[in-house]
């Protein structure tokens, strides 16, 4: 006799869904997952007709902490999308780019207290048990500011802070700038349209140094025991070239 019990089918489906949810929840509690995934997991758990209290409460707590962190960031740097959800999962690439620009401007022109607050928020965000895209926006803004502050001392027009740097150090710093801008492109989908302060000036210094070295390479690498025009240079001329 083939009997069909709708209640049994329903309970079997609920049981399967609960097992799948608990497996995902277990992974979420052991490691960092994206805020999008955590939000989806919490909402699904809240709709289940089962007692998932212990596990669900832990996930809800992490979700609330992440949303509170985003709210604190919005308090310091207003988000371009006023109607953004608590988790910010509805913020598109263009608005992310605009928010990153606002973060950058705040870091560059804000008060010391504001900058200290943003740095503290970055530290708090890194200790969250969930991946928050907006934390990467803030960290990138801070990295960009720190990069420019370091580059400034190698640029003659910076004034009293100017300090001659080694060509290797300048090139390494430019490589770091490339890494920062690649991160900006990933976070904003290529929507951000700005460059790092003093990057062009630093690149110009490196280019001129490379050009100078190529021009006078024969005098720097030649064998002085050989008397030919490529590697012999008077002291006066060499001093003029180096000046």
N, C-alpha and C positions, 0 to 999 in steps of 0.2 A: 504494500500500500504506500503510495507516494503522497505524503501529506505536506502541505506547504504552510508554514507558520510565519506570517509577516513579522511577528515580534522577534522570532529567532533570527531572521535575516537582518532586521534592524540592529539587534544587539551584536551580531557578528560584525557588521559594518562599523559600529561604534567601537568595538574592541580593536579592530584592525587600525582604525584611525588613531585611537589612543596609543597603541603601541608605536606607530610611526611618529606620533607627536613626542612621546617620551624619549624615543631614540634621538630625535633632533634636539630636544630640550637638554638631554644629557650631554650632547656635543657642545651645545651653547654654553652650558655651565662650566665645562672643562677648558674651553678655549674662547678666543675673541671671535665674534661673528659681526657682520655688518649690522648697522642700526636698522636697515630695511628688513633684513631677515628676522631680527629680534622683534620688531614691531609686528610682522606677519605671524610670528610664533605666538606672541602674547595674545593677539586678537583671536587666533584660532583656538587657543587654549581656553579663553574666556567663554567661547561659544559651546564648548564640549559639555555634554550632560553627565560629567563624571567628576569625582572628587580629586582634582589635581592640585589641591591647595598648596602643599609644600613646595613642589617644583615651580608651579605657576607664580607663587608669591616671590620667589627668588628672581624669576625672569622679569616680573613686573617692577621689582625694586631696581634692577639694572636699567630697565627701560626708562623709569622715572628719573633716575640719576642722570642719564644721558640727555633727556629732554630738559631737565633743570640746567644742565651745563650749557645747552644751546640757548636757553632763555637768558642766562647770565651773559653770554657773548652778545646776544642781541641788545642787551641793556647798554653795553659799552659801545658797540658798533651796530647801529640800526640796520636791519636786513632790508634790501631793496624791495622785497615782496612782503607787504604788510600782512597779508592773509596767509602767510606760510604756516603749515601745520606744526604741531609741537615738535615732531621729529625732523621736520625740514625735508622729508623725502619727496616733496612735490616741487622742490626748487630746481629749475632748469639750469643749463650750462651758462646762459647769458646772465642770469641773476647771480650765479656763483661767481662769475667773473667780476660783476659789479660789486659784490660783497667783498671779494678779495681786494679790489681797488680801494674800497672804503677802509678796510682793515689796514692796508698799507699807508694810506693817507693819515689815519689816526696815529699809527706808530711813528710817522715822520713829523707830525705837527702837534700831537696831543701832549698833555702835561706829563710830568714824570710819574705822577700818581696813576694816570690812565695806562701808561706803558707798563708800570709795575703790575697793575691789575691784569692786563692782557697776558703778561708773562706768567703770572700765577695761574691764570686760567689754562694756559698751555700745559703747565705742569700738572694741574688737576686732571685735565683731559687725557693726558698720557697714562694716567693711572686707572682710567675707566676700563671696565671689562667688556667693552664693545667698540667696534671700529666706527668712528664718527668722521664723516667727510669734512665737516666744518672745522674739526680739529686740525686737519691737514692744511686747510686754508689759513688758519691762524699761524700754524708753525711755519708755513711757507712765507707768510708776511713777515714774521720775526726773522727768519733766515735771510730774507731779502734786505731787511733793514741792517742787520749785522754785517752782511756782505758789503753794503755800500759804505758803512762806517769804517770798515777796514780798508777798503779801496781808496777812500778819501785821502788817507795819509800818504799815499803814493802819487797823488796828483798835485803838481806844482801850484795850481791855482787855488788849492785848499788853504793856502796861507801858512800861518805859523806851525801848523800840524804836519807840514810836508816833510817826508823822510824818503830818501832814496832807497829803493828796494832792489833785491836781486831779481834778475830777469826770470829765473826759475820760479821764484815766489809769485811774481806777477802772473806768469803763465798758469801756475797751479790755481791761482785765484780766479782767473778767467774760466778755467775748466769747471770750477765750482759754480760759477755763474751759469754756465750751460746746463749743469745738473738742476739748478733751481728753476730755470726757465722751462725745462722739460717737464718738471713737476707741475708748474703752472699750467702748461698746455694740457696735461692729463686731467687736472682737476677742473678745468673750465672748458674742456672740449675745444681748445684753440680760440676761445672767445676773448681772452685777455689781450689787450693791446697796450702794453707798456714794456719798458726796458728798465734794467737796474740802473740806478744813479751811479755815475762815474764809470760805467762799463765801457762806453765809447772812448772816454779819455784814457782809460787804462789800456784798451786795445791799441789806441794810437801810439802810446808810449812803447808798447811791445813791438809794434810794426816798425817804428822808427829805429829801435834798437837792432832788430833783425836786419834792416836795410843797412845800417851803419856797419854791422859786423860783416855782412856780405861784401860791402865795398872795400873794407880794409882787411879782409881775411888773409890776403897774401902777406901782408906785413906782420900779421899776428901768428901765422902758422908757417911762414917761410923759414928756410935754413939760412941764418945770417952769415954762415961761412961761404956762401956762394954770392959772388958779386954780380948781381943782375938787377934790372930795374924793377922786377916784380917784388923783391923782398928787401931791397935796401931803401931806407927812408931816413932823412936827417932828423936829428933830435928836435929841431925847431919845427919841422913840418909835422912830425908825430905829435908834438905838443899842441899844435894848431888843430890837428884832426881830432884829438881827444877833448879839446876844449869845447 
